[in-house]
Amino acid sequence: MIQKELGAIFQRNMTHQLGSMMVSVTQVRMSPDLGLAKAYLSFILHENPDGALDQVNNHKSEIRRELGKRIGKQVRIVPEIAFLHDDSSEYATHMDKLISDLDIPEESDEEEEEK
């Protein structure tokens, strides 16, 4: 629920603060007491993810307030939010490049016949 609502907040309510940057909430992990939500963000159309994360963190109180308006009736407390950069897409791209750059020799016909 929190992931869905944070995504909607970034799409609809934060466009004037964040400009043309698109933010995708890829995952939210809750603490056992539900007091902290770690939200993993992926940034599209932004060349500096760390700068984008700083920009989002500057508006953390506004985002939490809007989240409270949306889910306040459904939860006991509105959790504190920790925004973290999700670098899984960069890691996948890096691994793809490494694998494609491997120099694996073709198996010769003679070796296939011996097997």
N, C-alpha and C positions, 0 to 999 in steps of 0.2 A: 504494500500500500504506500509506504513512504517513497519507494523508488518511483512508482507511478506519479505520485503527487509532485515530487521534486522535478521530474521530467517535464510535467505540465507547467510548473513554475518557471523553469528555464525557457520553455518555448513561448509562453504567453506574457509573463510578468517581468522578465529580466531583459527584454530586448533593448530597452532604452539605456540600461546600464552597461550591457556587454557588447553592444553594437552588432556587427555582422557575424560575430563568432557564434558557432553552434556548439552547444554543450549537450552531451549525451550521458545520462546516468546509467553506467553499465552494471553496477552492482551496489547493494546496500547491505552492510553487515551490522547487526544490532548487538549491543552488549547484553549480557544475561539479565541485567536489571532494566533493560529497555530505556536507559537514560542517555545512551550515546549511540548515534548512528554514524557509521563510517561510510561515506558515499564516495564511490570511485567514479571519477569523471573522465570522459574522453572528449577531446577538443577537436572540432572540425573547422577548417578554414582559419587556422591560427598557427603561425610558424613557431611560436614560443610557448610550449605548454606550461612551463613554470611561471611565466608572466601571466598567462591566462588564469592559472590557479590562484595566483596572488590577487588578481582582479576579482575573482569569485569570492575569495576569502574576505575582501574588503566589504562585500555586501552580505556577509553571513547573517547578520542580525535581521536584515530585511527578508532574507530567504526563510529564516526560522519563523519570523512573525507570520509570513504568508502561509507557511506550512501549518502553523498553529491554527490559522483561520480555517484551513481546509480539513484538518483531521482532529481538531480540538474536541469535538463531541464523541470521537471514537476511541480516543486513548486517554489514559490517566494523566500522563505528562507528555509534553512535547519534548522530544529528545534534543540534546545538544547535537550539533552536526559537525563532523570533521570531514572536510573535503580532501580527497587524495587523488593524485593523478593515476589513471589506469593506463599503464603502458603496454598492455597485452597486444594491441595491434602493432605497435612498433616492434615488439619482440617477435611477433609472428612474421613480419616483413623481414626482419634481420635474419631469422632462421631460414626463411625461403631463399634469401640471397645466398646464405652460406651453403645450403644444399644444392642450389643451382650452379654454384661455382666449383663444386667438387669435380675433380678430374678422375672419373671412374672409367677405366679402359673397357672397351667392348670385349665380350667373351668370344674367342675365336671358334671356328667350326670344329677344329681338331679337338679342342678341350671338351666340347659338347659331346662328340662321338665317344670319347673315352669314358664318359660317365655312363 
